[in-house]
Amino acid sequence: MSMNDATKRIATYLVLVFGVSIPLYGLVIRGGGLSGPGGLYVLPLMWAPALAGLLTTFIFQRNLRGMGWGFGKPIYYLIAYLLPILYAGVVYGLAWLLGLGRLDPSGVEGPVGPFIISALTIHILEAGLLALGEEIGWRGVLVPQLARVQPFARTAVISGVIWGLWHVPLISGGGGYTSGAPAWYAVACFLVHIVGVSFAFAWLRLASGSIWPAVLLHATHNAFIQGVLDKLTADTGPTEYVTTEFGLGLALIGVVVGLVFWKLGGSLASAPRAIRS
């Protein structure tokens, strides 16, 4: 496969993913956002990247090989599982410690311990349904094709920017995917965080040759932050500017994550391995 082939695949994927997503953004927003009737369209929207990725691969190959269906080594799953627990735990722990948010167990039903265990096991499986829809596209097609024509750092940045921009209509357009902070602030923090962690997503995909560690990372991130930490955090004034996926805390830790995986990704001979399974 040539560089020209990779470029065509990337362009085709982007046309398809945004072509499918744009009408769904409208349905979500006109339906009152994620918490209203528009929430019915969230699952189709989250699976738009998968549909675009599968169509792109089939158009060019007449099969679905090379998207990372193999499982890879267990070490990548351990990293994928622990990484968001670590970076989110640091951010929320510091917020609670510094009074930028308050640890409030009343935000969850029942004892906190079993709630967290359930969130980090059963709820990760549930979150994986949405995560898989995204990862088949972003890491199944976009990242390995970018890696054929770009070095690792550019692959991570470009894929992260596109991935982040894909979320922006739901943040700034009334889709309800945001915090109480101003939309411009939420978008800025979210994009910084997404681009940072995209280095980890790209590294997991290219090093393992599999999309499944990226699916686990995505699912654990959502289940732990949205399903546990946000519910355990009470507002003390600046909280919405510091915590959640739209706050400064995760934006800053995303930069740290990006720097760590930038170093790790520098030695990857990534493209051939990433597209063979």
N, C-alpha and C positions, 0 to 999 in steps of 0.2 A: 504494500500500500504506500502511496506517495504522500508527500506533504500536501499536494493539491487535493488529494482524496480526503485527508483529515480536515482541511479547511472547508471543503464542501459539506462534510458531515456536520461540522460545528454550525455552519450557517443554516443548514436544513433543520437541525435540532432547534436552534434559537427561533427560527420562523414558526416552527410547529408549536413549541412550548408557549410562546407568547400569543400565538394565534388561538390556541385552545384556552389559555388562561384569561385573556382580556374579557371575553363574554362572561366568564364565571366571576371575575371581579365585580362586574356590573350586577350580577344576580345577588351576590353576597351583600354588596353595599345597599342596593335598592331594597333588599329584604331585611334591613335593619342591622346588618352586621352579624358577627359570630354568635351573639347571644339571642338573636331574633330568628325569624324564619329564614334569613339568609344563611344561617348555620347549616342548613340542609345541603348547601352547595360546597361546603368546606372539603368534604371527602373527595368529590370529583376534582376540585381545584388542586388538592394535595397530590392527586394522582395524574394531573396534567403532565408533569415532567416525565413520569413513567410512560405514558402514552406516546409522548413526543420521542422519547428515547427508543422505545420499541419500534415505532414506525421508521425512525431514521435508520436504525440498524438493519431492519428488514429491507428498506428501499435500496440500500447499498450492497447488502450481502445475500438477500433472500433467505436469511436465517438469523438467529439471535445469539450466535456465538460471540465471544470476546467482550461480553458485558460484565464479566466478573462473577459468574454464577458459582464458581468453586468456593470452598470455605476457607482455605488458607490455614495458617498456624494459630494455635490457641493464644499465643502471646499477644496477638493483635486484638483479640477480644478482651483480654484483661486490660490492656491499655485503653481501649474504647470505653469500657465500663467504668474504670476508675477515674479517667481524666475529667469528665464533667463534674463528678462528685467532688474532686479535689478543687478545681478552679471555682466552682460555684460555692463550695463550702467555705473557701477562703474569703470570698467577697461578702457573703451574708454573715459569716462569723465576725468579720471586722465591722460590718455595719451594726450588728447587735452590740458589739463591745464598745463602739464609739458613740452609741446613741443615735446613729443615723437611721435606725429602724429598731423595733423592739421585738424580741422573741416572745411570741404570744401563742401558747399551745391551745388557747380557746378557739383558734382559727380552724382547727381540725376536729373531726368527730372521733370520740373514743381516745384511748391511750396513745400517746405520741409514738412509742416504740413500735407497736404493731402496725401503726399507720405508715411509718417510714419503710418498714420491711415490705409491706404490701406494695407500696409505691415503687420500690426498687426491684420488685420481682414481677408480680402480676401486671401492674400498670405499665411497666416497660414493654411487656408483650403487647398491650393495647396500643401504646404509643408507637410501637413498631409498625403498625398497620399504616399510619400516616407517613412515618419516616421512610418506609420502603417505597411508597409512591414517589417521594422526592428523590431518593437515592438512586433508583434505577436510572433516572435521567441525569442528575447532576454528577454523580460519581460513576454511573454505569457507562455514560457516553461522553459528557462534556470534559471531565478531567482526563481520562485516558487519551482522548483525541487532542486536547490541548497539549498534553505531554509529548505527543509526536512532533509538535512544531515549536514548542516553547520549553525553556528550562523550568525546573521545579518551581522557583519562586514566582515566576510570571504565571505559571499554570495555577498556582494557589490563589494569587491575587485576582486574576481575570475571572476564574470560576467563582471566587468569593464575591466579587463586585456584582456579577450577573445574578448569582443566587440571592444576594441581599436586595438588589433592585426588584427582583421578582416579588418580594414581600412588601415593597413600599406602598402599593395601592391599598393594602389592608391596614397599614399603619396610618397613612396620611389621608386616605380617602373616605374614612368613616366606616371601615370594615370592623372596627372594634378590637383589632390586634395591636394594642398599645397599652401604655400606663396612663396616669393622670398628667404626665409632663406634656409640655407643648409638642405638637407633632414634629416640628423641625428638630427639636432636641432628641426626641425618641428615635427619629430616622437616623440622625447623625450617630448616636451611640450604638444603635443596632447595626449599622453598616460597619462601623469600626470593629465591633465584636465579631460579626460574621466573617469579615475578611481575615481577622486574626485566626479564628478557629478553623477557617478553610485550609490553613496550612496543615493542621492535624488531620482533617478529613482527606485532603489530597495525599498526604503521606501514608495514611492507613490504606487507602485504595491502591496506591502504586506499589507500596512495599509488600502488601499481602497478596496482590493480584485479585482481590475479592471486594465486592460491594458490601458484604455482610458486616464486617467490622464498622464501616461507616454507618450502616443502619443502626447498629447497637449504640454507637456514640450519639447519634441523633436522637434515638429513643430515650436513652438515659438522660441526656441533656433536658429534654422536654419534661420527662416524668419527674426528675429531681427538682428542677427550678420551678416549673409551673405547678406541678402537683404537690410539692412538699414545701420548699423554701418560701415561695410567695405566700402560701397559706399560713405559714408559721410566723410571718413578719407583719407586725402592726405599724401603722404610719406614725412617725414622730415629727413630721413636718417636711424634712428633705428626702424622705424615704423613696418617693417615686422618682427622684432624680438620681438616686444611687443604686437602687436594686432593680429587679426585673430585667428582662432582656433588653430594655430600652433605657437603662440607667448607666451612669458613668462607671460603676464598679465592674460590670462585666465587659464594658468597652476596654478598660485598662487591662484587665486580666487577659482579654483576648489578644492584646498586643504582646503580652508576655508569652502566651501560648504560641503565637505566630513566630516569635523569635526563636523559641526552642525548636519548633518543628522545621523552621527554615534551615537551621544548622543540621538537623537530622536528614533533611531532604536533599542537601547538597551532594551527597554521595550516591543518590539513587540512579541506577540505570533503568529508568522506570517504564518507558513506553512499551517495549516488547513484552515485558511480563504482564503489564496491566491489561493488554488486549488479547491475551491468548486463551483466557478461560471464560 
